[in-house]
């Protein structure tokens, strides 16, 4: 009987520890359409050739969407509005990171961006990303991290109406 209580206490302690050390990130999968109305996905290429969608850590007090918008504006200094024609649904990545305690949440959006410039990260003393690319699905899938491929698949299905 005492062993069961100990197991419950240990589980609660581990759950608390996981909540306290888990990191949530949020981002946007940005879609544009080419001349044939085929989707193009914005992929950011970091200085280490690592490719991803815009996004980053959720600050205390921010909603996931607020963090996704802030991070996107910080990483992609564009002009214009960001629209959500596919709704406000989001998708989560599998856990990742050194201890598998991080998880990303992504929203699907369509920017009305006129000019894009890569943002400068003052804390790192350099731009966070080196290049950006608007890519069709197959090319984007070949460039992004494996953990983001299911996010790209979801976004592609949503845009094409296959969800």
JOHU-V140066 format. One line per field, one symbol per residue. ss: DSSP state (h for helix, s for strand, l for the rest). phi: phi as a letter, one per 20 degrees, with the letter a starting at -180 (. if undefined). psi: psi as a letter, one per 20 degrees, with the letter a starting at -180 (. if undefined). Layout:
# JOHU-V140066
ss = ???
phi = ???
psi = ???
This chain:
# JOHU-V140066
ss = lhhhhhhhhhhhhhhhhhhhhlssssssssssslllllssssssssllllsslssssllllllhhhhhhhhhhhhssslllssllllllssslllslllllssssssssssllllssslssllllsslsssssssshhhhhhhllhhhhhhhhhhhhhhhlll
phi = .fffffffffffffffgfffdfdddbbceedcdefdmefddededffemedbefrrfeegneefffffffffffecfddoeddcfendfccdeffbogdlddbdccddbcedeecdcffeeffemaffcebccecfgfffffefggfegfffggfffffemef
psi = ghhgggggggggghgggghhipppqqrpopprpahjkqqppppporhkjpqarpraqpqpiqrggggggggghhhnnrqrrpqmijajqrqqrrqarhjljqpqpqqpqoqlpgppqpqpohhikrqhqgrqpoqrgggghihrqhiighgggggggghijj.
